[in-house]
Structures are given as C-alpha cells and as structure tokens.
Amino acid sequence: MKKIHLLLLQAFLRPFVVTFLIVMFILLMFFLFKYIDDLIGKGFEWYVIVELMFYASASNVAMALPLAVLLSSIMTFGSLGENYELVAIKSAGISLQKAMRPLLVLILLLSFASFLFSDYMLPKANLKFGSLMWDVRNKKLSFLIKEGVFNNSIPGYAIRVDRKDSQADSLFGITIYDHTGNNGIAKMIKAEKGRMYKLDGDKYLYLKLINGVRYEESNGNSATYNPRQQFSRMRFKQTEQKFDLSTFALNRTAEESFSNNTQMQNLKGLVRKRDSLQKKLDSIDKSTKFAASSYFKQSSTTLGYTKIPAKPKQLGADVIKNVPKTLSRYQIYQTAADQAESIRQSINNRISERTNVEKDRLFTIVEYQRKFTLAVSCLLLFFVGAPLGAIIRKGGLGLPVVMAISFFLIYHVISTVAEKSSREGSLDPRFGMWLAIVILSPLGAFLTYKATADSALFDVDYYKNLIKGLFKKKKRDSAA
C-alpha cells in the first residue's frame, strides 16, 4: 500500500503544482489588464509593480486553488484509468475509496492550510495591497516634457520647448513662465538651450539654461506713491532653475488607515465589526422611532402623567375655526406642511443611513463565511474531480480540462450569484455563501458512487455502441 500511496501522491502533486501556477499566471495577467491605466506612465520602479502583483496574487488564491484541485484530480485519475493502472489497483482488491485515502488526507491538509491562509495571511495581504493601490492611483503623472506643448505638471510653472534630445537630456528653444511670485504677475524666461539633471535623489530637478533672457514685471510701490509698473530685462550666459519634484514622489499612506476595511479583517475582527454594526442598527431604529413619535406628542399644562389609555384628538375644521383670530389658516397649513416635510426628510436620512450600515453588516457576514467556504470548496471539488477522472478515463490536457472548466464554471456562477444576492439582502448570507456547496455536494456523492460501480457515465464509446445497437435492432425489426 505504501508504493500505491506514493504513486498516487506523485501523480497528483505534479499536475497540481503546474495547474496552480498556470491559473495564478492567468489571473495576474487579468489583474495587469484591469489596472494597466494606473501603472503605465507614472514612473514607477519595477519593484513597486512586482510588490503590487505579489499582494494581488494572494486574493487570487481563492479562485486558483479550487480550480487546481479539480483539474489535477481529474487529470490524475483520468491518466490512471487511461493507462489501466486504476484497473490493476482494483484487481488487487483495493477499492476506489481506499485508493483515494492518501489524496484525501492531502486535500484535508490543504483545506486546513487554506483556512489558515484566508484567516491570517489574506487580510494582511489585502491590507498591504489596498494601501499600496491607493498610493499608486493617487500618484501624479511623471514629469514628461513634450515638444511644442506647454507642460503644467510642476506646480507654479509652465514650460515649453521647441525641440529636445532625450538621450543627452538637452532642450532647445526653452520658454518658462514662473507663477510662484506673490504679486500675481508671472516671470518669463527664454533660453536657446538647456540641460536637465537631478540631484538629491528624485526630490529636485535642475534645469541649466544657456544664452537666454529673463523678463520680470512688478506692481507699483504704494509706499513711495509710485503707481507706475516696473519692467526689467536681464540677459544671461548661463543660469540654473530649480524645480521641486516632491509632489511626484510615491508617498506611502499608513496601513492603519485601511485596517478597518472588511476584507482586511480576520475572524475575530469580523465578529467585532459585525457586533458593532448590529448595535449601530439598533440605535438607528430607536432614534428613528423616537424622532417620529416626538413630533406627535401633545403638550399639556397638567403636571404629571396618566397611564389611562386615551384616544388621540382629531384635528378637524372645528378646531381650526376656534383658533384665535391673530393666526390665519394659511399660517396653520404652512406650519403643518413644514413640520411634515421635516419629519419626512429626517426619516429618509435615517433610512438611508440604516441601508448603508445594513449593507456593511451583510458584507461582514459574507466575508466571515468565505473563510470557511474556501477550505470546504477544495474538499468538494476533489470529490467531484477524482471520480470524474476515474469515469472518463482520459489523461492529459484535453477532455479533463474541458470537464474541469465546465464544472468549475457551474460552481463559480452559482457562488457569484448567491454572494451578490446575499450582499443585497435577497438571501441570507449564511445560506447564500454555502449554496454552491450544497448544490454540488449531491453531485460529488453521485459521481463517487458511479466511479465505484465502474459506470460508463461519460464513456463516449459506450454511447456510440448503444446507438449502433439501436439502429441494428431497428434494421432487424424492419427486415422481419
């Protein structure tokens, strides 16, 4: 039995590692296509993009791991059935359930590891990914000077060049408008050529100007009663302009600012957040009832109160007629309308607040259940893939891949629709997150039973022979 166990483990681990890496690579490509606009053209270092992809790959494990388990289990038992190794195992008196035991132990360990990963590692990875992605999206575009176009990327400056040499960092026909002065009048600098270079890391950009003119205009001096404006022109052979590039740096936000996000919480944090949101819902409900009832309280000059139930007073035309003549009916109607509008706006605001808090509470429950569904989905898809591979008896990347993707799409569509319905409140989140597992569990039990009974459920040759037998029977009947 030890050699058989070793054979099955080796046959499973190789395709599992390969398929897991392939699926992770495909999902990372989807990630790059999705966020390509946020990454291109901002002057990021290569390690920033690698770090972002590394953190994003943690969230892809929830999709890649179950698919890899399903695909590798189909390929493993399909290859064993195609090479008649599964027949040899059964002929030795070892049933399919006993042959699956070492892989079942491995899948149980893998499921437990996935639970620990989703509870401890995934929240931290989501926290780092969220904070880094926030900084990436809010980083300004890198300083790119284009020929013949004014560039306003540096605050307080407008720069235009007629021609540039990218290799030597040389510029020709330079025009600079400096708006950093306090008098509101821009300074103008024109130079024949110049050269760019950086010092002090990436904090400052220096522009060395050659053969140019500086124009400066100032307001009149009110202290000396000289209202006339002053205009000065200064020629230079060589000068230097310094630009501050601190606004272009990637400033990292503190991760604590995102730590309250639902996807960045472990089980204990999700329980605390769920309880706090429930308390907030209860307080909103109480305040809404109090606000609505406080408008309709009838004032009385009588001290004390009575517990005797009394019918509310009916305000009709007779009551309005008895109003003192100092008040007009229009004022009464207008006051009542204003009070009703105030009640409506107050209740609508509380309803809107309650809806947002309820969505957060439902999302918290969804994320809490997701910690467990990832582990159970690996176990479920193994019981779907292993007997399915034993039934189809085909290895490689042909039919097993088609069957695996088909069953995984069914599981993924059901889970996605149920999760969306749970977050919207149409389904109970505890039931919605387990709906796909509940639906596919009977399928796994059915396939396991069929594989144990050596059923030809997905055997194409069996159905071809069955159809040929029907046609032959019809021909014999017609000939008779």
Secondary structure, DSSP 8 states (H G I E B T S, - for coil): -HHHHHHHHHHHHHHHHHHHHHHHHHHHHHHHHHSHHHHTTS---HHHHHHHHHHHHHHHHHHHHHHHHHHHHHHHHHHHHHTTHHHHHHHTT--HHHHHHHHHHHHHHHHHHHHHIIIIIHHHHHHHHHHHHHHHHHS-------BTS-B--STTEEEEEEEEETTTTEEEEEEEEE--SSSS--EEEEEEEEEEEEETTTTEEEEEEEEEEEEEEE--BTTTTB---EEEEEEEEEEEEEEE-GGGS-----GGGGTTSGGG--HHHHHHHHHHHHHHHHHHHHHHHHHHHHTT----SSSS---S--------HHHHHTS-TTS-HHHHHHHHHHHHHHHHHHHHHHHHHHHHHHHHHHHHHHHHHHHHHHHHHHHHHHHHHHHHHHHH---TTSHHHHHHHHHHHHHHHHHHHHHHHHHHTSS-HHHHTTHHHHHHHHHHHHHHHHHHTT--TT-HHHHHHHHHHHHHHHHHHHH-
